[in-house]
Amino acid sequence: MLRRTLLASALAIPALAACATATSGARDPLAPLPLDTSSHARPEIARVTHVSLDLTADFERKVMRGKATLSIAARDDAREIVLDSLNLVIHRVSAGGAETTYTLGESRPSLGAPLTIALNGARTVEIEYESGPDAASLQWLTPAQTASNKPFLFSQGQSILNRTWIPTQDSPGIRQTYDARIVAPEGLKVVMSAEMLTPEGEPLGDGQRAFRFRMPQPIPPYLIAIGIGDLVHRATGPRTGVYAEPSVVERGAYECADMERMMDVAEALYGPYRWGRYDVLILPPSFPYGGMENPRLTFLTPTFLAGDRSLVSLVAHELAHSWSGNLVTNAVWADGWLNEGFTSYIEGRIGEALFGEENARMAEALAWADIQTALTTVTPDGQRLHWVGEVDANDNSSAITYDKGALFLRTIERIVGRTRLDTYLRSYFDRYAFQPMTTQHFLADFRQHVVRGDAALEAQLLLDQWAYEPGIPSNAQAPVATGFNDIPGHIEAFIAGGPPAAAPWEHWNTMQRQRYLQTLPRELSATQLRDLEAAFGLDDIGNMEVRFDWLSLAIANSFEPSSAAIERFLSEQGRGKFIRPLYRALMQRGEWGQALARRTYAHARDGYHPIVAAAVDRILAA
């Protein structure tokens, strides 16, 4: 889902296992961390523990400006602290209230530059600065790009983009609390991934309003997030609700009606929800991902608003991150499966509890098919759960990080039993709450608490093969989904010349429709494609997952009658999961596809988030 710079030193990983403790809050603030070469920080010497922001959102200049005050834990002999910075404009730096010296080192693409600040014995640092107008984590939308015709701003920090608007140590292993005072124009509401202290803001008398926030739980810095726009709130339960623009919020509240039930299921399985409220923010269509699990305030794409609650697994996934990812976090991005694989497994458990076993089996079967495709397209190094070397997640398959990771846990469940795994996972989240984790330490912990020296069980589990080797180990089993049993017959009948309308499309759920479209032969005649589109209205179907599968099939056959639908789909939303594969497919379809891709991109690019635009730039330039 998310772009990551993934470099890790396997040699440094044992340090985490040596320092981990069994209770949250008991960690040494300078506890050793594995080397994270996606950050310039040297947390073994001096480490940020709290970030206090006092910023103004300047919509005219498209910058965040103000100051950040950092609280620091440091060794007695620490003379400096090293932060991450990418295109920040630094105006003044002080340490302990006195102006101090600082240097900005050489900037590298994506990684940015080290900001090294002399401490002079101080344990607080204040930085006056502003973000650059092209900060990759911030998208400033014009009124024309929003539903309410008012300006909008949102951030996307994962994996290492928050260094473009916050000078801090931008590594997932360095947990930080934060508070913020954000000034925005009157008529706009500020929300953040934190407790809102001033829901209506404080009028400043100059056409602006200040909003205050606090996050007392220590979080990885990529989870600091902000949204500013014409926003209203609708409650969906005592602890849950939806923020969105006024014309969107009722649709959002309808789709998210089950959020409180989802929380109840997750808490029964894995322990209490530790973040207070759980709200979601439905963003404008340019949001580049399905969702982002910012604590207390998940960011969501509007593409999940299908009108029939058929895509709410996305909400279950982001809520599950409140345990796996936000509570216990991968210490380095090479271990991203500890966030996403665990979360995909929990998403499945929530879905099974709310919507039935067969629903869960169908989702697992679709994921299994995605894994099989990935094994033919992803390099061996990219097939490992613990990624080796330098990996860009834009080029790595989520079928590995998400789906192989979840399959690993389902395999463990099948072998040791669901009750035993649930008991372990609940204790795991309790013991490592608000702490970083590595693959090596997770496996050691699992062996200690579950395997317990049982050689036969160890041999059954193949733990190291799952974590460190490419491919899928021999103990994996393909899921069986009876809800898909009739689909091959309907496909055979259609290929033999029967009408597509003979299939029970109206009675199929989203996953059955996806399975049908994904399983159809990749080569179809123009007549067959016309019949499919006419029977099911696929060019304009409201379910974006199904429409994506249809347009992928249309592109694979250079189906000219769907050209306008392809262009419309690529222009009206900017979700990278949909955008990147379709442009890539178009560029492989010769003159027809390339012309359509370039024509569409020429007018759609300005509406894409910088993350997605950069990816499509590379696709079209290849």
C-alpha positions as CSV (number, residue, x, y, z in Angstrom):
1,M,0.0,0.0,0.0
2,L,2.6,2.4,1.0
3,R,5.9,3.5,-0.3
4,R,8.9,2.5,1.9
5,T,12.6,2.9,1.7
6,L,13.6,-0.5,3.0
7,L,17.2,-1.0,4.1
8,A,18.0,-2.9,7.2
9,S,21.1,-4.4,8.9
10,A,20.4,-8.0,10.0
11,L,23.5,-7.8,12.2
12,A,21.9,-5.1,14.3
13,I,18.6,-6.8,15.0
14,P,19.6,-8.9,18.1
15,A,19.9,-5.6,20.0
16,L,16.2,-5.3,20.1
17,A,15.6,-8.8,21.5
18,A,18.1,-8.0,24.3
19,C,16.3,-4.9,25.4
20,A,12.6,-5.7,25.0
21,T,10.6,-5.7,28.1
22,A,7.3,-7.4,29.0
23,T,5.3,-4.3,29.9
24,S,4.7,-1.1,28.1
25,G,6.2,2.0,29.7
26,A,9.1,0.1,31.2
27,R,11.5,0.6,28.2
28,D,14.7,2.4,28.6
29,P,14.3,5.6,26.5
30,L,17.7,4.8,24.9
31,A,17.1,1.1,24.5
32,P,19.1,-0.3,21.6
33,L,17.3,-0.4,18.2
34,P,18.3,-2.2,15.0
35,L,20.0,-0.1,12.4
36,D,17.5,1.8,10.2
37,T,19.4,3.1,7.2
38,S,16.2,4.9,6.0
39,S,16.9,7.4,8.8
40,H,19.9,9.7,9.5
41,A,19.1,9.5,13.3
42,R,21.6,8.0,15.8
43,P,19.1,7.1,18.5
44,E,21.7,5.2,20.5
45,I,23.3,8.6,21.4
46,A,20.3,11.0,21.4
47,R,16.6,10.3,20.7
48,V,13.5,12.4,20.3
49,T,10.8,11.4,22.9
50,H,8.2,14.1,22.3
51,V,7.3,16.5,19.5
52,S,5.4,19.8,20.2
53,L,4.2,21.5,17.0
54,D,3.0,25.1,16.7
55,L,2.3,25.6,13.0
56,T,0.2,27.7,10.6
57,A,-1.2,26.1,7.5
58,D,-0.4,28.7,4.8
59,F,-2.8,27.7,2.0
60,E,-1.6,30.6,-0.2
61,R,2.0,29.6,-0.2
62,K,1.3,25.8,0.4
63,V,3.6,25.5,3.4
64,M,3.4,24.6,7.0
65,R,5.3,27.2,9.0
66,G,6.1,27.7,12.7
67,K,8.2,25.8,15.2
68,A,8.7,22.3,16.5
69,T,10.0,21.8,20.1
70,L,11.6,18.4,20.7
71,S,12.1,16.7,24.0
72,I,15.2,14.5,24.0
73,A,16.7,11.6,25.9
74,A,20.4,11.5,25.5
75,R,23.6,9.9,26.9
76,D,25.4,12.0,29.3
77,D,28.2,12.5,26.8
78,A,25.9,13.4,23.9
79,R,27.0,16.6,22.2
80,E,24.5,16.6,19.4
81,I,21.3,15.1,18.0
82,V,20.7,14.1,14.4
83,L,17.3,14.6,12.9
84,D,15.7,13.8,9.5
85,S,14.9,16.6,7.1
86,L,13.8,16.7,3.5
87,N,13.5,20.1,1.8
88,L,12.7,21.9,5.1
89,V,13.6,25.6,5.3
90,I,15.3,26.1,8.7
91,H,15.2,29.6,10.1
92,R,16.5,29.3,13.6
93,V,17.4,26.6,16.1
94,S,17.8,26.8,19.9
95,A,18.8,24.3,22.5
96,G,17.6,24.7,26.1
97,G,16.3,28.2,25.2
98,A,19.6,29.5,23.8
99,E,20.4,29.8,20.1
100,T,22.7,26.9,19.0
101,T,24.6,25.8,15.9
102,Y,23.3,23.3,13.4
103,T,24.3,21.9,10.1
104,L,22.2,20.4,7.2
105,G,24.2,17.7,5.5
106,E,24.1,16.4,1.9
107,S,20.5,15.6,0.8
108,R,19.8,12.3,-0.9
109,P,16.6,11.5,-2.9
110,S,13.8,10.3,-0.6
111,L,16.2,10.1,2.4
112,G,16.7,13.8,2.7
113,A,19.5,15.4,4.7
114,P,20.7,15.0,8.3
115,L,19.9,18.0,10.5
116,T,22.6,17.9,13.2
117,I,22.0,20.2,16.2
118,A,24.5,21.0,19.0
119,L,22.9,20.2,22.3
120,N,25.2,22.1,24.7
121,G,23.9,19.9,27.5
122,A,20.3,20.8,26.8
123,R,17.5,18.2,26.5
124,T,15.0,20.4,24.5
125,V,15.5,21.7,21.0
126,E,13.3,24.4,19.3
127,I,13.3,24.6,15.5
128,E,11.7,27.5,13.6
129,Y,11.1,26.3,10.1
130,E,8.7,25.8,7.2
131,S,8.0,23.0,4.8
132,G,8.7,23.3,1.2
133,P,5.8,23.9,-1.2
134,D,6.5,20.5,-2.8
135,A,6.6,18.5,0.5
136,A,5.8,15.0,-0.6
137,S,3.8,14.2,2.5
138,L,1.4,17.1,2.1
139,Q,-1.2,17.6,-0.6
140,W,-2.8,21.0,-0.9
141,L,-6.0,20.7,-2.8
142,T,-7.7,23.6,-4.6
143,P,-11.5,24.2,-4.0
144,A,-12.2,22.6,-7.4
145,Q,-10.6,19.3,-6.2
146,T,-13.0,19.0,-3.2
147,A,-16.6,18.1,-2.7
148,S,-17.4,21.3,-0.8
149,N,-15.5,23.6,-3.1
150,K,-13.2,24.7,-0.3
151,P,-9.4,24.3,0.2
152,F,-8.2,21.0,1.7
153,L,-4.9,19.7,3.1
154,F,-4.0,16.2,4.2
155,S,-0.7,14.5,5.0
156,Q,0.6,11.0,4.3
157,G,3.6,10.2,6.4
158,Q,4.3,6.5,5.8
159,S,6.9,5.5,5.4
160,I,9.5,8.3,5.6
161,L,7.7,11.3,4.3
162,N,6.9,13.1,7.5
163,R,10.4,14.5,7.5
164,T,9.1,16.8,4.7
165,W,7.0,18.7,7.2
166,I,8.3,17.8,10.7
167,P,11.9,17.9,11.7
168,T,12.3,14.8,13.9
169,Q,13.8,11.4,13.8
170,D,11.7,9.7,11.2
171,S,12.2,6.0,12.0
172,P,9.5,3.6,12.9
173,G,11.4,2.2,15.9
174,I,11.7,5.7,17.6
175,R,8.4,6.2,19.4
176,Q,7.4,9.7,20.2
177,T,4.4,11.4,22.0
178,Y,3.2,14.7,20.5
179,D,1.0,17.7,20.9
180,A,0.1,20.4,18.4
181,R,-1.4,23.8,18.0
182,I,-2.4,24.3,14.3
183,V,-3.7,27.5,12.9
184,A,-6.0,27.4,9.9
185,P,-8.3,29.7,8.0
186,E,-11.8,30.3,9.4
187,G,-14.3,28.0,7.9
188,L,-12.0,25.0,7.9
189,K,-11.6,22.3,10.6
190,V,-8.3,20.7,11.6
191,V,-8.2,17.1,12.6
192,M,-5.1,15.1,13.6
193,S,-4.1,11.6,14.7
194,A,-4.5,12.7,18.3
195,E,-7.0,13.7,20.9
196,M,-8.8,16.8,19.9
197,L,-8.7,19.4,22.7
198,T,-10.6,22.2,21.0
199,P,-13.2,20.7,18.7
200,E,-14.4,24.1,17.4
201,G,-11.0,25.8,17.5
202,E,-10.0,29.1,19.1
203,P,-10.8,32.2,17.1
204,L,-7.8,34.4,16.7
205,G,-9.6,37.5,15.3
206,D,-7.6,37.6,12.1
207,G,-9.7,35.3,10.0
208,Q,-8.0,32.3,11.5
209,R,-8.7,29.7,14.1
210,A,-6.3,27.6,16.3
211,F,-6.9,23.9,17.1
212,R,-5.1,22.0,19.8
213,F,-4.3,18.3,20.0
214,R,-2.3,15.8,22.2
215,M,-1.2,12.2,21.7
216,P,0.0,10.9,25.1
217,Q,0.7,7.4,23.8
218,P,4.2,7.0,22.1
219,I,3.8,6.4,18.4
220,P,6.2,5.9,15.5
221,P,6.7,9.3,13.8
222,Y,5.1,8.2,10.5
223,L,1.7,8.1,12.3
224,I,1.7,11.9,13.0
225,A,-1.0,13.0,10.6
226,I,-3.2,16.1,9.8
227,G,-6.2,16.9,7.7
228,I,-7.7,20.4,7.2
229,G,-10.9,21.1,5.3
230,D,-14.6,21.7,5.4
231,L,-15.3,18.8,7.7
232,V,-18.3,17.6,9.8
233,H,-18.6,14.6,12.1
234,R,-21.2,11.9,12.4
235,A,-21.1,9.4,15.3
236,T,-21.5,5.7,14.4
237,G,-21.2,4.5,18.0
238,P,-20.1,5.6,21.5
239,R,-16.4,5.6,20.5
240,T,-16.6,5.7,16.7
241,G,-17.5,8.2,14.0
242,V,-16.9,9.6,10.6
243,Y,-15.3,13.0,9.5
244,A,-16.0,14.0,5.9
245,E,-17.1,16.9,3.8
246,P,-20.8,17.7,4.3
247,S,-22.0,16.2,1.1
248,V,-20.1,12.9,1.8
249,V,-20.5,12.4,5.5
250,E,-23.9,10.6,5.4
251,R,-22.7,8.1,2.8
252,G,-19.6,7.6,5.0
253,A,-21.6,7.1,8.2
254,Y,-23.8,4.5,6.4
255,E,-20.8,2.5,5.1
256,C,-19.1,2.6,8.5
257,A,-22.1,1.6,10.5
258,D,-20.4,-1.5,11.8
259,M,-17.3,0.1,13.2
260,E,-18.3,-0.2,16.8
261,R,-19.1,-3.9,16.3
262,M,-15.7,-4.3,14.7
263,M,-14.0,-2.8,17.7
264,D,-15.9,-5.1,20.1
265,V,-14.7,-8.2,18.1
266,A,-11.1,-7.0,18.0
267,E,-11.1,-6.2,21.7
268,A,-12.6,-9.6,22.6
269,L,-9.8,-11.3,20.6
270,Y,-6.7,-9.1,21.3
271,G,-7.4,-7.0,24.3
272,P,-8.5,-3.4,25.0
273,Y,-8.5,-0.7,22.4
274,R,-5.9,1.7,23.9
275,W,-6.4,4.9,21.9
276,G,-9.6,6.4,23.3
277,R,-11.8,7.2,20.2
278,Y,-11.7,5.6,16.8
279,D,-12.8,8.0,14.0
280,V,-12.2,7.9,10.3
281,L,-11.6,10.7,7.9
282,I,-12.9,10.2,4.4
283,L,-10.6,12.2,2.1
284,P,-11.1,13.6,-1.4
285,P,-10.4,11.2,-4.3
286,S,-6.8,12.1,-4.6
287,F,-5.8,10.2,-1.4
288,P,-3.2,7.7,-2.7
289,Y,-4.1,4.7,-0.6
290,G,-7.1,2.7,0.5
291,G,-6.5,3.7,4.0
292,M,-3.9,4.9,6.5
293,E,-4.1,3.7,10.0
294,N,-3.2,6.9,11.8
295,P,-4.1,6.4,15.5
296,R,-7.5,7.6,16.6
297,L,-8.2,8.9,13.0
298,T,-7.9,6.5,10.1
299,F,-7.6,8.2,6.7
300,L,-9.8,6.5,4.0
301,T,-10.2,6.7,0.3
302,P,-13.7,7.6,-0.9
303,T,-13.4,4.7,-3.4
304,F,-14.7,2.4,-0.6
305,L,-18.1,4.2,-0.7
306,A,-19.9,1.5,-2.7
307,G,-23.3,2.3,-1.3
308,D,-23.9,-1.2,-0.1
309,R,-21.2,-1.7,2.6
310,S,-19.5,-4.3,0.4
311,L,-16.0,-2.8,0.8
312,V,-15.9,-2.3,4.6
313,S,-13.1,-4.9,4.9
314,L,-10.9,-1.8,4.3
315,V,-12.3,-0.3,7.6
316,A,-11.7,-3.6,9.4
317,H,-8.1,-3.6,8.2
318,E,-7.3,-0.1,9.3
319,L,-9.0,-0.6,12.7
320,A,-6.9,-3.8,13.2
321,H,-3.8,-1.7,12.9
322,S,-4.7,-0.3,16.3
323,W,-3.1,-3.5,17.6
324,S,-0.7,-4.6,14.9
325,G,1.3,-1.7,13.6
326,N,0.3,1.1,15.9
327,L,0.5,-0.7,19.2
328,V,3.4,-3.1,18.2
329,T,5.3,-1.6,15.3
330,N,7.9,-2.9,12.9
331,A,11.2,-1.4,14.1
332,V,12.5,-1.2,10.5
333,W,10.7,-1.2,7.2
334,A,12.3,-4.4,6.1
335,D,9.9,-6.1,8.6
336,G,6.8,-4.4,7.3
337,W,4.9,-7.7,7.3
338,L,4.8,-7.5,11.1
339,N,2.4,-4.6,10.6
340,E,0.6,-5.6,7.4
341,G,0.6,-9.4,7.6
342,F,-0.7,-9.4,11.2
343,T,-3.3,-6.8,10.3
344,S,-4.5,-8.7,7.3
345,Y,-4.9,-11.8,9.5
346,I,-6.9,-9.8,12.1
347,E,-9.0,-8.2,9.4
348,G,-10.0,-11.7,8.4
349,R,-10.9,-12.6,11.9
350,I,-13.1,-9.5,12.3
351,G,-14.8,-10.2,9.0
352,E,-15.4,-13.8,9.9
353,A,-17.0,-12.9,13.2
354,L,-19.3,-10.3,11.6
355,F,-20.0,-11.7,8.2
356,G,-19.5,-15.4,8.5
357,E,-17.0,-18.1,7.7
358,E,-17.7,-18.4,4.0
359,N,-17.1,-14.6,3.6
360,A,-13.7,-15.1,5.2
361,R,-12.8,-18.1,3.0
362,M,-13.6,-16.2,-0.2
363,A,-11.4,-13.4,0.9
364,E,-8.6,-15.9,1.7
365,A,-9.1,-17.5,-1.7
366,L,-8.7,-14.2,-3.5
367,A,-5.6,-13.5,-1.5
368,W,-4.2,-17.0,-2.3
369,A,-4.6,-16.2,-6.0
370,D,-2.8,-12.9,-5.6
371,I,0.1,-14.8,-3.9
372,Q,0.3,-17.3,-6.7
373,T,0.5,-14.4,-9.2
374,A,3.2,-12.7,-7.1
375,L,5.3,-15.8,-7.1
376,T,5.6,-15.6,-10.9
377,T,6.3,-11.8,-11.0
378,V,8.2,-10.9,-7.9
379,T,11.9,-11.5,-7.5
380,P,12.9,-14.2,-5.0
381,D,14.2,-11.5,-2.5
382,G,10.9,-9.7,-2.8
383,Q,9.1,-13.0,-1.9
384,R,10.6,-13.1,1.6
385,L,8.6,-11.7,4.6
386,H,11.8,-10.2,6.0
387,W,13.0,-8.2,3.0
388,V,16.6,-8.3,2.1
389,G,18.6,-5.4,0.7
390,E,17.1,-2.3,-0.7
391,V,13.4,-2.7,-1.6
392,D,11.0,-0.1,-2.8
393,A,7.5,-1.1,-1.8
394,N,6.1,0.5,-5.0
395,D,7.9,-2.4,-6.8
396,N,7.3,-5.0,-4.1
397,S,4.1,-7.0,-4.0
398,S,1.5,-6.5,-1.3
399,A,0.6,-10.1,-1.9
400,I,3.7,-10.9,0.0
401,T,3.8,-8.4,2.8
402,Y,0.0,-8.5,3.4
403,D,-1.2,-11.9,2.1
404,K,1.8,-14.2,2.6
405,G,2.1,-12.7,6.1
406,A,-1.6,-13.4,6.9
407,L,-1.2,-16.9,5.4
408,F,1.7,-17.6,7.7
409,L,-0.4,-16.8,10.7
410,R,-3.4,-18.8,9.4
411,T,-0.9,-21.7,8.9
412,I,0.2,-21.4,12.5
413,E,-3.4,-21.3,13.6
414,R,-4.2,-24.5,11.7
415,I,-1.2,-26.3,13.3
416,V,-1.4,-25.1,16.9
417,G,-5.1,-24.3,17.1
418,R,-7.0,-21.1,17.1
419,T,-7.4,-20.8,20.8
420,R,-3.7,-21.3,21.4
421,L,-2.8,-18.7,18.8
422,D,-5.3,-16.2,20.1
423,T,-4.0,-16.6,23.6
424,Y,-0.5,-15.9,22.4
425,L,-1.4,-12.9,20.2
426,R,-3.3,-11.3,23.1
427,S,-0.3,-11.7,25.3
428,Y,2.0,-10.5,22.6
429,F,0.1,-7.2,22.2
430,D,0.0,-6.8,26.0
431,R,3.7,-7.5,26.5
432,Y,5.0,-5.4,23.7
433,A,2.5,-2.6,23.7
434,F,3.9,0.7,22.4
435,Q,7.2,-1.0,21.4
436,P,9.0,-1.8,18.2
437,M,9.4,-5.4,16.9
438,T,11.6,-7.3,14.5
439,T,11.1,-10.6,12.7
440,Q,13.9,-12.2,14.6
441,H,12.5,-11.1,18.0
442,F,9.0,-12.1,17.1
443,L,10.1,-15.6,16.1
444,A,12.2,-15.9,19.3
445,D,9.2,-14.8,21.4
446,F,6.8,-17.2,19.6
447,R,9.2,-20.1,20.2
448,Q,9.6,-19.2,23.8
449,H,5.8,-18.9,24.5
450,V,4.3,-21.4,22.1
451,V,6.8,-23.9,20.7
452,R,8.6,-24.3,24.0
453,G,11.3,-26.6,22.7
454,D,8.8,-29.1,21.1
455,A,11.0,-30.4,18.2
456,A,8.0,-32.0,16.4
457,L,6.0,-28.8,16.5
458,E,9.0,-26.7,15.4
459,A,9.4,-29.1,12.4
460,Q,5.7,-28.7,11.5
461,L,5.7,-24.9,11.6
462,L,8.7,-24.1,9.3
463,L,9.0,-20.7,10.9
464,D,12.3,-19.7,9.4
465,Q,11.3,-20.7,5.9
466,W,8.2,-18.5,6.1
467,A,10.2,-15.5,7.4
468,Y,13.4,-15.7,5.5
469,E,13.0,-17.8,2.3
470,P,11.3,-17.0,-1.0
471,G,8.2,-18.8,-2.1
472,I,5.5,-20.5,0.0
473,P,6.5,-23.3,2.4
474,S,5.1,-26.8,1.9
475,N,2.9,-26.6,5.0
476,A,0.7,-23.9,3.4
477,Q,-2.8,-25.0,2.3
478,A,-5.0,-23.4,-0.3
479,P,-8.2,-22.1,1.2
480,V,-11.5,-23.7,0.0
481,A,-14.3,-21.3,-0.6
482,T,-17.6,-23.0,-1.6
483,G,-19.0,-19.6,-2.6
484,F,-16.8,-19.8,-5.7
485,N,-17.8,-23.4,-6.7
486,D,-20.3,-22.4,-9.4
487,I,-18.2,-19.7,-11.0
488,P,-16.0,-22.0,-13.3
489,G,-19.2,-23.4,-14.8
490,H,-20.7,-20.0,-15.6
491,I,-17.4,-19.0,-17.2
492,E,-17.4,-22.2,-19.3
493,A,-20.9,-21.5,-20.4
494,F,-20.1,-17.9,-21.4
495,I,-16.9,-18.9,-23.3
496,A,-19.0,-21.6,-25.1
497,G,-21.3,-18.8,-26.4
498,G,-23.9,-18.5,-23.7
499,P,-25.1,-15.0,-22.5
500,P,-23.2,-13.6,-19.6
501,A,-26.5,-12.6,-18.0
502,A,-27.1,-16.3,-17.3
503,A,-24.6,-15.9,-14.4
504,P,-26.4,-14.9,-11.1
505,W,-24.6,-11.6,-11.0
506,E,-27.3,-9.8,-9.0
507,H,-27.0,-12.4,-6.3
508,W,-23.2,-12.5,-6.1
509,N,-21.3,-10.5,-3.6
510,T,-18.3,-8.4,-4.4
511,M,-15.8,-11.2,-4.0
512,Q,-17.8,-13.5,-6.3
513,R,-18.0,-10.8,-8.9
514,Q,-14.3,-10.2,-8.6
515,R,-13.5,-13.9,-8.8
516,Y,-15.6,-14.2,-12.0
517,L,-13.9,-11.2,-13.7
518,Q,-10.4,-12.3,-12.5
519,T,-10.9,-15.9,-13.7
520,L,-12.2,-15.1,-17.2
521,P,-9.7,-15.8,-19.9
522,R,-7.4,-12.8,-20.4
523,E,-8.1,-12.9,-24.2
524,L,-11.7,-12.3,-25.1
525,S,-13.3,-11.1,-28.4
526,A,-14.7,-7.6,-28.7
527,T,-18.2,-9.2,-28.9
528,Q,-17.7,-11.0,-25.6
529,L,-16.5,-7.9,-23.9
530,R,-19.4,-5.9,-25.3
531,D,-21.8,-8.6,-24.0
532,L,-20.2,-8.5,-20.5
533,E,-20.4,-4.7,-20.3
534,A,-23.9,-4.6,-21.5
535,A,-25.1,-7.3,-19.1
536,F,-23.5,-5.9,-16.0
537,G,-22.9,-2.2,-16.6
538,L,-19.3,-2.6,-15.8
539,D,-18.0,0.7,-17.2
540,D,-19.9,2.6,-14.6
541,I,-20.4,0.1,-11.8
542,G,-20.3,1.8,-8.4
543,N,-18.1,-0.8,-6.8
544,M,-14.6,0.4,-7.6
545,E,-12.9,-3.0,-6.9
546,V,-15.1,-4.7,-9.4
547,R,-14.7,-1.8,-11.9
548,F,-10.9,-2.1,-11.6
549,D,-11.1,-5.8,-12.4
550,W,-13.3,-5.1,-15.4
551,L,-11.1,-2.3,-16.8
552,S,-8.0,-4.4,-16.3
553,L,-9.6,-7.0,-18.6
554,A,-10.7,-4.3,-21.1
555,I,-7.1,-3.0,-21.3
556,A,-5.7,-6.5,-21.7
557,N,-7.8,-6.7,-24.9
558,S,-7.3,-3.1,-26.1
559,F,-11.1,-2.8,-25.9
560,E,-11.7,0.6,-27.5
561,P,-15.4,1.0,-26.4
562,S,-14.2,1.2,-22.8
563,S,-11.6,3.9,-23.5
564,A,-13.7,6.6,-22.1
565,A,-14.5,4.6,-19.0
566,I,-10.7,4.0,-18.5
567,E,-9.9,7.6,-18.8
568,R,-12.7,8.6,-16.5
569,F,-11.6,6.1,-13.8
570,L,-8.0,7.3,-14.0
571,S,-9.1,10.9,-13.8
572,E,-11.7,10.8,-11.0
573,Q,-9.7,9.1,-8.3
574,G,-6.0,8.8,-7.4
575,R,-5.7,5.5,-5.4
576,G,-2.4,4.1,-6.2
577,K,-3.6,0.5,-6.0
578,F,-5.8,1.2,-9.1
579,I,-3.8,3.9,-10.8
580,R,-0.4,2.3,-11.1
581,P,-1.5,-1.1,-12.5
582,L,-3.8,0.4,-15.1
583,Y,-1.1,2.8,-16.4
584,R,1.4,0.0,-16.5
585,A,-1.1,-2.2,-18.4
586,L,-1.9,0.6,-20.9
587,M,1.8,1.1,-21.6
588,Q,2.1,-2.5,-22.5
589,R,-0.7,-2.3,-25.1
590,G,1.2,-0.6,-27.9
591,E,0.1,2.5,-29.6
592,W,-3.5,2.4,-28.5
593,G,-2.7,2.0,-24.8
594,Q,0.2,4.4,-24.7
595,A,-1.7,7.1,-26.4
596,L,-4.6,6.7,-24.0
597,A,-2.2,6.6,-21.0
598,R,-0.4,9.8,-22.0
599,R,-3.6,11.6,-23.0
600,T,-5.2,10.8,-19.7
601,Y,-2.2,11.6,-17.6
602,A,-1.7,15.0,-19.2
603,H,-4.9,16.3,-17.5
604,A,-5.1,13.9,-14.5
605,R,-1.6,14.3,-13.1
606,D,-2.3,17.5,-11.2
607,G,-5.0,15.7,-9.3
608,Y,-2.8,12.9,-8.1
609,H,-0.9,12.8,-4.8
610,P,2.9,13.4,-5.3
611,I,3.5,9.7,-4.4
612,V,1.3,8.4,-7.1
613,A,2.4,11.0,-9.7
614,A,6.0,10.1,-9.1
615,A,5.2,6.4,-9.7
616,V,3.3,7.1,-12.9
617,D,6.1,9.3,-14.1
618,R,8.4,6.3,-13.9
619,I,5.9,4.0,-15.6
620,L,5.4,6.4,-18.6
621,A,9.2,7.0,-18.9
622,A,10.1,3.3,-18.9
